Amino acid sequence: MRKKIVAGNWKMNKTFSEADDLIFKISELINENYPMDVMVVVCPPFPYLELATDLTQDNDISIGAQNVSNHDSGAYTGEVAAAMLKSIDVEYCIIGHSERRKYFNESSKLLAEKVNILLKNDIIPIFCCGELLPEREANNHFNIVEKQITDALWHLDSEQFKKIVLAYEPVWAIGTGVNATPEQAQEMHAFIRGIISTKYGTEVAENTTILYGGSCNSKNAKELFANPDVDGGLIGGASLKAEEFVKIIESF
Ligand code: 13P
């Protein structure tokens, strides 16, 4: 079902005690003033996931991972399996982030495998897509985003696809302080919903949650989230401070 979601992607930040403190503060602030129709997801680094699921078990915050192995289990040194995430109550997992595509050469084929393994373990993939600046300047951004989505997701049947959350994150907006304008975000989100509708039908498309990510903060969240096809945000830097993150949640 289409949901409003604000998800924090902490990336590779925070020590254990800082993570403890941040989750505690977010929980405290949210409990005071929680917009009930917005789902809050916090995605800390692997070593803090169990702490995060423990600290949030009595509130409405859900916990997500930032990566998962494409293998079930076995001799894959350094990897973390979907079943392990499930066993500590992780509910979401970010997949296809541009940083993983760029620094870890993640291909659409690998992402398709990761999506499959997450769905098999009943974890919701937050699938990221988004173009580079030269691709937008060449007016190729719709093609790029369409290819990222179709290559990694179009093998799913509609029951499986209904479980996916999408995040449009233009790479030129990530960590730059230059967010997509509300018009640019709406245009791309409507395009994405359109291709989903063509493939899976209007009902599935209307029920798909599509988040915006890239320099989203408490100052621009309201106008970004006001768009009919923007269902929330995937927040990087601004999710690292409890007050700022909660202000973004309250922007709906
Ligand atoms: P920033 O909010 O820091 O631009 O990062 C966005 C992002 O990459 C979230 O996944």
Residues whose N, C-alpha, C, O or C-beta is under 5 A from the ligand:
A	BS01	13P	N9 A173 I174 G175 T176 G213 G214 S215 C216 L234 I235 G236 G237 A238
